[in-house]
Amino acid sequence: MTTCGTTAEPRNMNTLPSKPNSYDLLRLITATAVLVCHQFQVLGQPFLPTLFLPWEPGFFAVMIFFALSGRLITLSWERDPQIVNFLLKRCLRIFPALILVVTLTVFIVGPAFTTKGIRVYFSTAATWAYFKSAILWPGHSWLPGVFETNPYPRAVNAPLWTLPVEFALYISVLAAGVLGFLRRKHMISIGFLWLALLSAVAPFTGNVNLMNNTLLATTFWWGAWLRVTFQDGQLRTKTDLLLGLAALMILATIGPYSLTRTGLVVLAGGLVWLASLIQLGDRITSRLGDLSYGVYIFGYPVQQSLVAAFGKDAFSYLEFLAMTCGITFPLALLSWHLVEKRFIRMKAGFLYPPIVASPKN
């Protein structure tokens, strides 16, 4: 997610040893929070009162993903600053499970719930265009005749909109690394400052997508800034601290909802920092694995399918949520152990082949 798509790098000769942390648990909690919030949406029910207006609580959960992603993805580049390796790591983490969920959606969910008939469904160009979602191509979020009578109609897998944004931010880390910005003093702080300014003025354009995307980008680089500026618990430089504080002041003083926006950014980074210190989560999730990405990308089609199958008034909110979790979490568990973990191991094998001792003469 990943953010929802991020994960710790394999421990090997090219990476520094990492102490146990609660990153996987934080990811799982935030992915579940997105699920909880989307349950209101798919049932056509109003959200619970929130202090996050105009942003929904689920969006704040996504911000936590992005803050964690900024922390880990910049660290990944610093540990292994190779372009091909970096891109391969990101692709092998995001795309296998994404391709799986898109394929299952087209060939199982779509035929089960389309109102167009199977022949029309598979002969319609939009059905095959939906596969563009698997390569992060935006604008292909519906399938012919699927979920058209749901309270939130036609949306097949709404959370996928964040993945192209996240991958674009991976590319921004790659660009910053190649250009040497990640090694130069104050460059991350200056970049964070400019992003904060862009995020502050974005609401004046009236473009909601721009407002949300710039806020996610700011949160991503806020996570990176916190890690670099306070690396190993030590302040990097006073100049970096002042630039970071200036960025937060810009967020807090310019534009509508400025204090709410700033509070969400700071809190997202703070929760990631807290997760880096707490070891309990590692003991909880070590056997389960990182289920967060599976929960994030499988949850919404499950929710929409349940509403389409039974009708929005068949069960209460909590009953629908319980059924959603009862289906989504096993799917996420299977996705992790049968797909995601295997490709992560493949990633480690490609990038860090085992060392074979040379035969003695």
ZATOR-789785 format. One record per residue (C-alpha): residue number from 1; x, y negated, z negated. Coordinates in steps of 0.2 Angstrom, whole numbers, always signed. Example, Ala and Ser with C-alpha at 12.3 -4.5 7.8 and 13.67 -1.06 7.14 Angstrom:
<drendrens>
<drendren lummi="1" px="+62" py="+22" pz="-39"/>
<drendren lummi="2" px="+68" py="+5" pz="-36"/>
</drendrens>
This chain:
<drendrens>
<drendren lummi="1" px="+0" py="+0" pz="+0"/>
<drendren lummi="2" px="+16" py="+2" pz="+1"/>
<drendren lummi="3" px="+16" py="-11" pz="-9"/>
<drendren lummi="4" px="+5" py="+2" pz="-5"/>
<drendren lummi="5" px="+17" py="+8" pz="+7"/>
<drendren lummi="6" px="+33" py="+6" pz="-3"/>
<drendren lummi="7" px="+42" py="+19" pz="-13"/>
<drendren lummi="8" px="+58" py="+21" pz="-22"/>
<drendren lummi="9" px="+73" py="+26" pz="-11"/>
<drendren lummi="10" px="+80" py="+44" pz="-13"/>
<drendren lummi="11" px="+95" py="+44" pz="-25"/>
<drendren lummi="12" px="+111" py="+48" pz="-15"/>
<drendren lummi="13" px="+128" py="+42" pz="-13"/>
<drendren lummi="14" px="+122" py="+26" pz="-4"/>
<drendren lummi="15" px="+110" py="+20" pz="-17"/>
<drendren lummi="16" px="+112" py="+14" pz="-35"/>
<drendren lummi="17" px="+105" py="+25" pz="-49"/>
<drendren lummi="18" px="+88" py="+18" pz="-54"/>
<drendren lummi="19" px="+81" py="+20" pz="-72"/>
<drendren lummi="20" px="+64" py="+27" pz="-75"/>
<drendren lummi="21" px="+50" py="+14" pz="-72"/>
<drendren lummi="22" px="+31" py="+13" pz="-70"/>
<drendren lummi="23" px="+30" py="+7" pz="-52"/>
<drendren lummi="24" px="+21" py="+22" pz="-46"/>
<drendren lummi="25" px="+8" py="+20" pz="-61"/>
<drendren lummi="26" px="+6" py="+2" pz="-57"/>
<drendren lummi="27" px="+3" py="+6" pz="-39"/>
<drendren lummi="28" px="-10" py="+19" pz="-43"/>
<drendren lummi="29" px="-19" py="+8" pz="-55"/>
<drendren lummi="30" px="-20" py="-6" pz="-42"/>
<drendren lummi="31" px="-25" py="+6" pz="-28"/>
<drendren lummi="32" px="-39" py="+12" pz="-40"/>
<drendren lummi="33" px="-44" py="-6" pz="-43"/>
<drendren lummi="34" px="-46" py="-9" pz="-25"/>
<drendren lummi="35" px="-57" py="+6" pz="-24"/>
<drendren lummi="36" px="-68" py="+0" pz="-38"/>
<drendren lummi="37" px="-70" py="-17" pz="-30"/>
<drendren lummi="38" px="-74" py="-10" pz="-13"/>
<drendren lummi="39" px="-88" py="+0" pz="-21"/>
<drendren lummi="40" px="-98" py="-15" pz="-24"/>
<drendren lummi="41" px="-95" py="-21" pz="-6"/>
<drendren lummi="42" px="-101" py="-5" pz="+2"/>
<drendren lummi="43" px="-116" py="-4" pz="-9"/>
<drendren lummi="44" px="-121" py="-22" pz="-4"/>
<drendren lummi="45" px="-120" py="-27" pz="-23"/>
<drendren lummi="46" px="-113" py="-43" pz="-29"/>
<drendren lummi="47" px="-96" py="-43" pz="-37"/>
<drendren lummi="48" px="-94" py="-44" pz="-56"/>
<drendren lummi="49" px="-90" py="-62" pz="-62"/>
<drendren lummi="50" px="-72" py="-66" pz="-59"/>
<drendren lummi="51" px="-59" py="-79" pz="-64"/>
<drendren lummi="52" px="-51" py="-76" pz="-47"/>
<drendren lummi="53" px="-63" py="-86" pz="-36"/>
<drendren lummi="54" px="-62" py="-88" pz="-21"/>
<drendren lummi="55" px="-52" py="-72" pz="-21"/>
<drendren lummi="56" px="-60" py="-56" pz="-26"/>
<drendren lummi="57" px="-52" py="-45" pz="-40"/>
<drendren lummi="58" px="-47" py="-32" pz="-26"/>
<drendren lummi="59" px="-37" py="-45" pz="-17"/>
<drendren lummi="60" px="-27" py="-48" pz="-33"/>
<drendren lummi="61" px="-23" py="-30" pz="-34"/>
<drendren lummi="62" px="-16" py="-31" pz="-16"/>
<drendren lummi="63" px="-6" py="-46" pz="-22"/>
<drendren lummi="64" px="+2" py="-34" pz="-35"/>
<drendren lummi="65" px="+6" py="-22" pz="-21"/>
<drendren lummi="66" px="+15" py="-36" pz="-11"/>
<drendren lummi="67" px="+25" py="-42" pz="-26"/>
<drendren lummi="68" px="+31" py="-25" pz="-29"/>
<drendren lummi="69" px="+35" py="-22" pz="-11"/>
<drendren lummi="70" px="+45" py="-39" pz="-10"/>
<drendren lummi="71" px="+55" py="-32" pz="-25"/>
<drendren lummi="72" px="+59" py="-15" pz="-18"/>
<drendren lummi="73" px="+61" py="-19" pz="+1"/>
<drendren lummi="74" px="+74" py="-32" pz="-2"/>
<drendren lummi="75" px="+83" py="-20" pz="-14"/>
<drendren lummi="76" px="+82" py="-7" pz="+0"/>
<drendren lummi="77" px="+91" py="-18" pz="+12"/>
<drendren lummi="78" px="+104" py="-23" pz="+0"/>
<drendren lummi="79" px="+108" py="-5" pz="-4"/>
<drendren lummi="80" px="+108" py="+0" pz="+15"/>
<drendren lummi="81" px="+110" py="-15" pz="+26"/>
<drendren lummi="82" px="+108" py="-5" pz="+43"/>
<drendren lummi="83" px="+95" py="-10" pz="+55"/>
<drendren lummi="84" px="+90" py="+7" pz="+61"/>
<drendren lummi="85" px="+90" py="+15" pz="+44"/>
<drendren lummi="86" px="+79" py="+1" pz="+37"/>
<drendren lummi="87" px="+66" py="+2" pz="+51"/>
<drendren lummi="88" px="+66" py="+21" pz="+50"/>
<drendren lummi="89" px="+63" py="+21" pz="+31"/>
<drendren lummi="90" px="+49" py="+9" pz="+33"/>
<drendren lummi="91" px="+41" py="+19" pz="+48"/>
<drendren lummi="92" px="+42" py="+36" pz="+40"/>
<drendren lummi="93" px="+34" py="+29" pz="+24"/>
<drendren lummi="94" px="+19" py="+20" pz="+32"/>
<drendren lummi="95" px="+15" py="+29" pz="+48"/>
<drendren lummi="96" px="+13" py="+48" pz="+44"/>
<drendren lummi="97" px="-2" py="+46" pz="+32"/>
<drendren lummi="98" px="-9" py="+32" pz="+42"/>
<drendren lummi="99" px="-9" py="+42" pz="+58"/>
<drendren lummi="100" px="-17" py="+56" pz="+48"/>
<drendren lummi="101" px="-31" py="+46" pz="+41"/>
<drendren lummi="102" px="-35" py="+37" pz="+58"/>
<drendren lummi="103" px="-35" py="+54" pz="+66"/>
<drendren lummi="104" px="-47" py="+62" pz="+53"/>
<drendren lummi="105" px="-58" py="+47" pz="+54"/>
<drendren lummi="106" px="-60" py="+48" pz="+73"/>
<drendren lummi="107" px="-63" py="+66" pz="+74"/>
<drendren lummi="108" px="-72" py="+70" pz="+58"/>
<drendren lummi="109" px="-80" py="+54" pz="+51"/>
<drendren lummi="110" px="-85" py="+47" pz="+67"/>
<drendren lummi="111" px="-94" py="+62" pz="+75"/>
<drendren lummi="112" px="-103" py="+65" pz="+58"/>
<drendren lummi="113" px="-110" py="+48" pz="+57"/>
<drendren lummi="114" px="-112" py="+40" pz="+74"/>
<drendren lummi="115" px="-129" py="+36" pz="+80"/>
<drendren lummi="116" px="-123" py="+36" pz="+99"/>
<drendren lummi="117" px="-122" py="+55" pz="+101"/>
<drendren lummi="118" px="-106" py="+65" pz="+102"/>
<drendren lummi="119" px="-104" py="+63" pz="+121"/>
<drendren lummi="120" px="-107" py="+44" pz="+121"/>
<drendren lummi="121" px="-96" py="+42" pz="+106"/>
<drendren lummi="122" px="-81" py="+51" pz="+114"/>
<drendren lummi="123" px="-83" py="+43" pz="+131"/>
<drendren lummi="124" px="-83" py="+25" pz="+124"/>
<drendren lummi="125" px="-67" py="+16" pz="+125"/>
<drendren lummi="126" px="-69" py="+9" pz="+108"/>
<drendren lummi="127" px="-67" py="+26" pz="+100"/>
<drendren lummi="128" px="-50" py="+28" pz="+108"/>
<drendren lummi="129" px="-45" py="+10" pz="+105"/>
<drendren lummi="130" px="-47" py="+14" pz="+86"/>
<drendren lummi="131" px="-31" py="+24" pz="+87"/>
<drendren lummi="132" px="-22" py="+7" pz="+89"/>
<drendren lummi="133" px="-25" py="+5" pz="+70"/>
<drendren lummi="134" px="-12" py="+19" pz="+68"/>
<drendren lummi="135" px="+1" py="+8" pz="+75"/>
<drendren lummi="136" px="-4" py="-8" pz="+65"/>
<drendren lummi="137" px="-13" py="-16" pz="+80"/>
<drendren lummi="138" px="-26" py="-28" pz="+73"/>
<drendren lummi="139" px="-43" py="-30" pz="+79"/>
<drendren lummi="140" px="-49" py="-12" pz="+80"/>
<drendren lummi="141" px="-59" py="-9" pz="+64"/>
<drendren lummi="142" px="-75" py="+0" pz="+71"/>
<drendren lummi="143" px="-81" py="+15" pz="+79"/>
<drendren lummi="144" px="-96" py="+16" pz="+91"/>
<drendren lummi="145" px="-112" py="+19" pz="+81"/>
<drendren lummi="146" px="-103" py="+23" pz="+64"/>
<drendren lummi="147" px="-109" py="+15" pz="+48"/>
<drendren lummi="148" px="-120" py="+3" pz="+58"/>
<drendren lummi="149" px="-135" py="+4" pz="+45"/>
<drendren lummi="150" px="-124" py="+3" pz="+30"/>
<drendren lummi="151" px="-125" py="-12" pz="+18"/>
<drendren lummi="152" px="-108" py="-17" pz="+24"/>
<drendren lummi="153" px="-110" py="-12" pz="+43"/>
<drendren lummi="154" px="-97" py="-5" pz="+55"/>
<drendren lummi="155" px="-82" py="-7" pz="+44"/>
<drendren lummi="156" px="-73" py="+10" pz="+45"/>
<drendren lummi="157" px="-58" py="+6" pz="+34"/>
<drendren lummi="158" px="-57" py="-12" pz="+29"/>
<drendren lummi="159" px="-41" py="-11" pz="+18"/>
<drendren lummi="160" px="-30" py="-7" pz="+33"/>
<drendren lummi="161" px="-30" py="-26" pz="+38"/>
<drendren lummi="162" px="-16" py="-28" pz="+25"/>
<drendren lummi="163" px="-4" py="-16" pz="+33"/>
<drendren lummi="164" px="+1" py="-26" pz="+48"/>
<drendren lummi="165" px="+4" py="-41" pz="+36"/>
<drendren lummi="166" px="+15" py="-30" pz="+25"/>
<drendren lummi="167" px="+25" py="-23" pz="+40"/>
<drendren lummi="168" px="+28" py="-41" pz="+46"/>
<drendren lummi="169" px="+35" py="-45" pz="+29"/>
<drendren lummi="170" px="+47" py="-30" pz="+31"/>
<drendren lummi="171" px="+53" py="-38" pz="+47"/>
<drendren lummi="172" px="+55" py="-54" pz="+38"/>
<drendren lummi="173" px="+67" py="-45" pz="+26"/>
<drendren lummi="174" px="+76" py="-37" pz="+41"/>
<drendren lummi="175" px="+78" py="-54" pz="+49"/>
<drendren lummi="176" px="+84" py="-62" pz="+33"/>
<drendren lummi="177" px="+96" py="-48" pz="+30"/>
<drendren lummi="178" px="+104" py="-48" pz="+48"/>
<drendren lummi="179" px="+106" py="-67" pz="+47"/>
<drendren lummi="180" px="+115" py="-66" pz="+31"/>
<drendren lummi="181" px="+102" py="-76" pz="+21"/>
<drendren lummi="182" px="+100" py="-62" pz="+7"/>
<drendren lummi="183" px="+119" py="-64" pz="+3"/>
<drendren lummi="184" px="+119" py="-83" pz="+3"/>
<drendren lummi="185" px="+117" py="-93" pz="-12"/>
<drendren lummi="186" px="+99" py="-101" pz="-14"/>
<drendren lummi="187" px="+93" py="-95" pz="+3"/>
<drendren lummi="188" px="+79" py="-84" pz="-5"/>
<drendren lummi="189" px="+74" py="-98" pz="-17"/>
<drendren lummi="190" px="+73" py="-110" pz="-2"/>
<drendren lummi="191" px="+63" py="-98" pz="+8"/>
<drendren lummi="192" px="+51" py="-95" pz="-7"/>
<drendren lummi="193" px="+49" py="-114" pz="-8"/>
<drendren lummi="194" px="+44" py="-116" pz="+10"/>
<drendren lummi="195" px="+32" py="-102" pz="+9"/>
<drendren lummi="196" px="+24" py="-109" pz="-7"/>
<drendren lummi="197" px="+22" py="-126" pz="+3"/>
<drendren lummi="198" px="+14" py="-117" pz="+18"/>
<drendren lummi="199" px="+2" py="-107" pz="+6"/>
<drendren lummi="200" px="-3" py="-123" pz="-3"/>
<drendren lummi="201" px="-8" py="-132" pz="+13"/>
<drendren lummi="202" px="-16" py="-117" pz="+22"/>
<drendren lummi="203" px="-33" py="-120" pz="+14"/>
<drendren lummi="204" px="-34" py="-137" pz="+22"/>
<drendren lummi="205" px="-35" py="-128" pz="+39"/>
<drendren lummi="206" px="-51" py="-119" pz="+35"/>
<drendren lummi="207" px="-43" py="-103" pz="+41"/>
<drendren lummi="208" px="-47" py="-90" pz="+28"/>
<drendren lummi="209" px="-35" py="-77" pz="+36"/>
<drendren lummi="210" px="-21" py="-89" pz="+36"/>
<drendren lummi="211" px="-24" py="-94" pz="+18"/>
<drendren lummi="212" px="-24" py="-76" pz="+13"/>
<drendren lummi="213" px="-9" py="-70" pz="+23"/>
<drendren lummi="214" px="+2" py="-85" pz="+18"/>
<drendren lummi="215" px="-3" py="-81" pz="-1"/>
<drendren lummi="216" px="+2" py="-63" pz="+2"/>
<drendren lummi="217" px="+18" py="-68" pz="+10"/>
<drendren lummi="218" px="+22" py="-80" pz="-4"/>
<drendren lummi="219" px="+18" py="-66" pz="-17"/>
<drendren lummi="220" px="+30" py="-54" pz="-8"/>
<drendren lummi="221" px="+44" py="-66" pz="-8"/>
<drendren lummi="222" px="+40" py="-71" pz="-26"/>
<drendren lummi="223" px="+43" py="-53" pz="-30"/>
<drendren lummi="224" px="+60" py="-53" pz="-21"/>
<drendren lummi="225" px="+65" py="-70" pz="-29"/>
<drendren lummi="226" px="+62" py="-63" pz="-47"/>
<drendren lummi="227" px="+73" py="-48" pz="-43"/>
<drendren lummi="228" px="+87" py="-58" pz="-36"/>
<drendren lummi="229" px="+86" py="-73" pz="-48"/>
<drendren lummi="230" px="+85" py="-62" pz="-64"/>
<drendren lummi="231" px="+95" py="-48" pz="-58"/>
<drendren lummi="232" px="+100" py="-36" pz="-72"/>
<drendren lummi="233" px="+92" py="-48" pz="-84"/>
<drendren lummi="234" px="+104" py="-62" pz="-80"/>
<drendren lummi="235" px="+100" py="-79" pz="-72"/>
<drendren lummi="236" px="+109" py="-80" pz="-55"/>
<drendren lummi="237" px="+110" py="-99" pz="-55"/>
<drendren lummi="238" px="+101" py="-114" pz="-62"/>
<drendren lummi="239" px="+99" py="-120" pz="-45"/>
<drendren lummi="240" px="+89" py="-105" pz="-40"/>
<drendren lummi="241" px="+78" py="-107" pz="-56"/>
<drendren lummi="242" px="+75" py="-125" pz="-52"/>
<drendren lummi="243" px="+70" py="-121" pz="-34"/>
<drendren lummi="244" px="+58" py="-107" pz="-40"/>
<drendren lummi="245" px="+50" py="-119" pz="-52"/>
<drendren lummi="246" px="+48" py="-132" pz="-39"/>
<drendren lummi="247" px="+39" py="-119" pz="-28"/>
<drendren lummi="248" px="+27" py="-115" pz="-42"/>
<drendren lummi="249" px="+24" py="-133" pz="-45"/>
<drendren lummi="250" px="+19" py="-135" pz="-27"/>
<drendren lummi="251" px="+7" py="-120" pz="-28"/>
<drendren lummi="252" px="+0" py="-127" pz="-44"/>
<drendren lummi="253" px="-3" py="-145" pz="-38"/>
<drendren lummi="254" px="-7" py="-145" pz="-19"/>
<drendren lummi="255" px="-24" py="-139" pz="-12"/>
<drendren lummi="256" px="-40" py="-132" pz="-18"/>
<drendren lummi="257" px="-39" py="-118" pz="-31"/>
<drendren lummi="258" px="-21" py="-122" pz="-34"/>
<drendren lummi="259" px="-20" py="-117" pz="-52"/>
<drendren lummi="260" px="-30" py="-100" pz="-49"/>
<drendren lummi="261" px="-18" py="-97" pz="-34"/>
<drendren lummi="262" px="-2" py="-100" pz="-45"/>
<drendren lummi="263" px="-9" py="-90" pz="-59"/>
<drendren lummi="264" px="-12" py="-75" pz="-48"/>
<drendren lummi="265" px="+5" py="-76" pz="-40"/>
<drendren lummi="266" px="+14" py="-77" pz="-57"/>
<drendren lummi="267" px="+4" py="-63" pz="-65"/>
<drendren lummi="268" px="+7" py="-52" pz="-50"/>
<drendren lummi="269" px="+26" py="-54" pz="-52"/>
<drendren lummi="270" px="+24" py="-53" pz="-71"/>
<drendren lummi="271" px="+16" py="-36" pz="-70"/>
<drendren lummi="272" px="+29" py="-29" pz="-58"/>
<drendren lummi="273" px="+43" py="-35" pz="-70"/>
<drendren lummi="274" px="+34" py="-27" pz="-84"/>
<drendren lummi="275" px="+32" py="-10" pz="-75"/>
<drendren lummi="276" px="+51" py="-11" pz="-72"/>
<drendren lummi="277" px="+54" py="-10" pz="-90"/>
<drendren lummi="278" px="+41" py="+3" pz="-96"/>
<drendren lummi="279" px="+46" py="+21" pz="-94"/>
<drendren lummi="280" px="+30" py="+29" pz="-99"/>
<drendren lummi="281" px="+23" py="+28" pz="-81"/>
<drendren lummi="282" px="+37" py="+39" pz="-74"/>
<drendren lummi="283" px="+32" py="+53" pz="-86"/>
<drendren lummi="284" px="+14" py="+51" pz="-81"/>
<drendren lummi="285" px="+16" py="+51" pz="-62"/>
<drendren lummi="286" px="+32" py="+61" pz="-60"/>
<drendren lummi="287" px="+22" py="+77" pz="-57"/>
<drendren lummi="288" px="+8" py="+70" pz="-48"/>
<drendren lummi="289" px="+18" py="+60" pz="-36"/>
<drendren lummi="290" px="+14" py="+43" pz="-28"/>
<drendren lummi="291" px="-4" py="+44" pz="-24"/>
<drendren lummi="292" px="-7" py="+26" pz="-22"/>
<drendren lummi="293" px="-5" py="+25" pz="-3"/>
<drendren lummi="294" px="-17" py="+39" pz="-1"/>
<drendren lummi="295" px="-30" py="+32" pz="-12"/>
<drendren lummi="296" px="-28" py="+15" pz="-3"/>
<drendren lummi="297" px="-31" py="+22" pz="+15"/>
<drendren lummi="298" px="-43" py="+36" pz="+12"/>
<drendren lummi="299" px="-54" py="+28" pz="-1"/>
<drendren lummi="300" px="-64" py="+16" pz="+10"/>
<drendren lummi="301" px="-70" py="+29" pz="+23"/>
<drendren lummi="302" px="-75" py="+40" pz="+9"/>
<drendren lummi="303" px="-85" py="+26" pz="+1"/>
<drendren lummi="304" px="-94" py="+22" pz="+18"/>
<drendren lummi="305" px="-97" py="+40" pz="+22"/>
<drendren lummi="306" px="-106" py="+43" pz="+5"/>
<drendren lummi="307" px="-117" py="+28" pz="+7"/>
<drendren lummi="308" px="-121" py="+33" pz="+25"/>
<drendren lummi="309" px="-125" py="+51" pz="+20"/>
<drendren lummi="310" px="-136" py="+47" pz="+5"/>
<drendren lummi="311" px="-142" py="+29" pz="+6"/>
<drendren lummi="312" px="-136" py="+15" pz="-5"/>
<drendren lummi="313" px="-151" py="+18" pz="-18"/>
<drendren lummi="314" px="-148" py="+37" pz="-20"/>
<drendren lummi="315" px="-136" py="+34" pz="-35"/>
<drendren lummi="316" px="-130" py="+21" pz="-47"/>
<drendren lummi="317" px="-114" py="+11" pz="-44"/>
<drendren lummi="318" px="-105" py="+22" pz="-57"/>
<drendren lummi="319" px="-111" py="+38" pz="-49"/>
<drendren lummi="320" px="-106" py="+33" pz="-32"/>
<drendren lummi="321" px="-89" py="+28" pz="-39"/>
<drendren lummi="322" px="-87" py="+45" pz="-48"/>
<drendren lummi="323" px="-91" py="+54" pz="-31"/>
<drendren lummi="324" px="-78" py="+43" pz="-22"/>
<drendren lummi="325" px="-64" py="+46" pz="-34"/>
<drendren lummi="326" px="-69" py="+65" pz="-35"/>
<drendren lummi="327" px="-66" py="+65" pz="-16"/>
<drendren lummi="328" px="-52" py="+52" pz="-13"/>
<drendren lummi="329" px="-40" py="+58" pz="-27"/>
<drendren lummi="330" px="-39" py="+76" pz="-20"/>
<drendren lummi="331" px="-36" py="+69" pz="-3"/>
<drendren lummi="332" px="-23" py="+57" pz="-9"/>
<drendren lummi="333" px="-14" py="+72" pz="-18"/>
<drendren lummi="334" px="-14" py="+83" pz="-2"/>
<drendren lummi="335" px="-8" py="+68" pz="+8"/>
<drendren lummi="336" px="+6" py="+65" pz="-4"/>
<drendren lummi="337" px="+12" py="+83" pz="-5"/>
<drendren lummi="338" px="+9" py="+89" pz="+12"/>
<drendren lummi="339" px="+13" py="+74" pz="+22"/>
<drendren lummi="340" px="+20" py="+59" pz="+14"/>
<drendren lummi="341" px="+33" py="+68" pz="+3"/>
<drendren lummi="342" px="+39" py="+78" pz="+17"/>
<drendren lummi="343" px="+42" py="+63" pz="+28"/>
<drendren lummi="344" px="+51" py="+55" pz="+13"/>
<drendren lummi="345" px="+63" py="+70" pz="+12"/>
<drendren lummi="346" px="+65" py="+70" pz="+31"/>
<drendren lummi="347" px="+70" py="+51" pz="+29"/>
<drendren lummi="348" px="+83" py="+56" pz="+17"/>
<drendren lummi="349" px="+89" py="+70" pz="+28"/>
<drendren lummi="350" px="+91" py="+59" pz="+43"/>
<drendren lummi="351" px="+99" py="+44" pz="+34"/>
<drendren lummi="352" px="+110" py="+54" pz="+22"/>
<drendren lummi="353" px="+115" py="+71" pz="+29"/>
<drendren lummi="354" px="+123" py="+82" pz="+16"/>
<drendren lummi="355" px="+142" py="+81" pz="+15"/>
<drendren lummi="356" px="+151" py="+97" pz="+21"/>
<drendren lummi="357" px="+168" py="+100" pz="+15"/>
<drendren lummi="358" px="+181" py="+101" pz="+29"/>
<drendren lummi="359" px="+189" py="+119" pz="+30"/>
<drendren lummi="360" px="+206" py="+120" pz="+24"/>
<drendren lummi="361" px="+220" py="+124" pz="+36"/>
</drendrens>
